[in-house]
């Protein structure tokens, strides 16, 4: 019932939030994924994107009621060996994910297994939404690192051999320019820089919604700093690696990604 409510809520967002719907349609059309779909298929895909968002909101609001044991029953963890290996190596770990499936569940699953994980987050413009998300994350046992005070705290967390989790798929004005889904986009430098400075591996993950009571965690390959002596080249190497992993997931399950974000902002457009 809750899942049906979430899907209906997403459908309402799709109907009333015309500006974001147009952003999503335009994003898909201009990506290399859009070449494979007709106009009707793109519009149907966008509706499913909104429904996924609605379902995610309802799921997040029910996390306290569900509890960690309940969350374990609906999430197929897949391979989390990367986190175990990183903990054994002792330099901490940087978990990267995208706005894909129900990304909020990822942190809760790590805490369930005994890992100490901290989300690096920016404040939401809407204070009610911001307070709600912070509350839900803390109830899952997730630590919070405010973006505006991030560097010092991130290094402290990694030094303590704990996990920093970052949703790293949005526009980053001061980032590096890469090809993302067939178009140039700015990608944040921070995750790679943290990795290089602390010699901590980057572990990319996605969490895919399979059905209303089943989410599947997908692990990408661990990425270690190349230590080439050229920091800028190493930043690009790490960033390209995890961005490619995100691309693969989005191409395979395009309705799971949040296309409503203005992702492709470059100097040219």
C-alpha positions, -999 to +999 in steps of 0.1 A: +000+000+000+028+024+009+045+016-024+013+023-044+010+056-025+045+065-035+039+057-071+007+078-071+026+106-054+052+105-082+025+106-108+011+137-092+046+153-093+048+144-129+014+160-137+019+192-118+056+198-119+058+207-156+091+226-154+110+196-140+093+172-164+105+193-193+140+193-179+139+155-177+126+151-213+152+175-227+180+158-207+171+124-221+166+137-257+201+152-257+219+123-241+231+093-261+204+072-243+177+093-260+187+082-294+173+048-287+138+060-277+108+076-295+091+107-281+063+085-266+089+062-250+108+092-235+076+106-220+067+072-205+103+069-191+101+103-175+068+094-158+085+063-143+114+086-131+088+107-111+072+075-098+105+062-086+111+096-068+077+093-051+083+058-040+117+068-026+101+096-006+076+073+010+102+046+017+125+071+034+095+084+055+089+048+067+125+039+075+119+044+112+089+022+112+107-004+090+138-005+112+172-018+103+161-054+105+132-047+082+154-028+058+177-058+057+148-080+044+141-057+014+177-050+003+199-076-014+233-064-004+253-081-032+291-077-028+302-055+001+336-071+002+351-038-009+341-022+024+356-051+043+388-049+024+391-011+028+385-015+066+413-040+067+437-017+048+431+010+074+428+042+053+391+046+054+369+044+023+350+068+001+317+054-010+303+071-041+268+067-054+243+085-077+207+096-074+196+062-085+170+038-072+166+046-035+201+059-027+192+068+009+190+031+018+226+025+010+239+042+041+215+024+064+226-009+050+263-002+058+255+007+094+234-025+097+266-045+089+286-026+115+304+000+093+306+036+105+294+057+076+290+095+073+271+113+045+287+144+030+256+165+023+246+200+012+217+217+029+184+216+011+167+249+002+135+237+018+142+236+056+114+212+062+128+187+037+163+193+050+153+186+086+133+156+076+162+140+056+187+147+084+164+131+110+159+100+089+196+096+082+205+099+119+179+074+128+196+049+104+228+055+124+244+076+096+267+105+105+263+139+088+291+160+073+279+194+063+293+204+029+304+238+040+327+223+066+335+192+047+373+190+042+385+189+078+358+165+089+362+142+059+400+138+066+392+131+102+367+104+093+391+087+069+419+089+094+397+070+118+393+043+092+356+051+087+335+056+055+326+089+038+296+085+015+289+111-013+262+113-039+285+123-068+264+127-099+253+163-099+266+194-117+298+207-100+307+243-112+344+240-102+348+204-113+365+188-142+349+185-176+341+149-187+318+132-212+288+120-194+261+101-213+273+116-246+275+152-234+301+173-217+295+178-179+313+192-149+321+165-123+332+172-088+370+170-080+365+165-043+360+127-041+391+120-061+411+146-041+401+131-008+411+097-021+445+109-032+453+130-001+444+101+023+453+072+001+418+059+006+401+038-020+369+049-038+341+023-038+313+031-062+279+016-056+244+018-070+212+006-054+186-006-079+149-009-072+138-043-085+102-042-071+083-027-042+100-050-016+133-056-032+164-034-038+196-047-051+230-032-043+255-031-073+292-028-065+316-012-090+354-019-089+375-005-061+395+025-074+428+033-058+448+065-064+474+058-091+500+079-073+515+089-107+531+120-093+506+141-113+477+150-091+455+164-118+460+133-139+452+111-110+420+132-102+408+127-138+416+090-137+396+083-106+367+105-117+365+089-151+364+055-135+335+060-112+316+082-137+318+053-162+303+030-136+274+054-131+269+056-168+267+019-172+240+016-146+220+045-160+221+031-195+209-002-183+181+011-160+174+047-172+142+051-153+160+047-120+181+078-123+170+114-114+169+130-148+151+161-134+184+177-123+200+203-146+230+181-150+246+195-181+257+231-174+288+240-192+304+272-204+288+266-238+252+260-226 
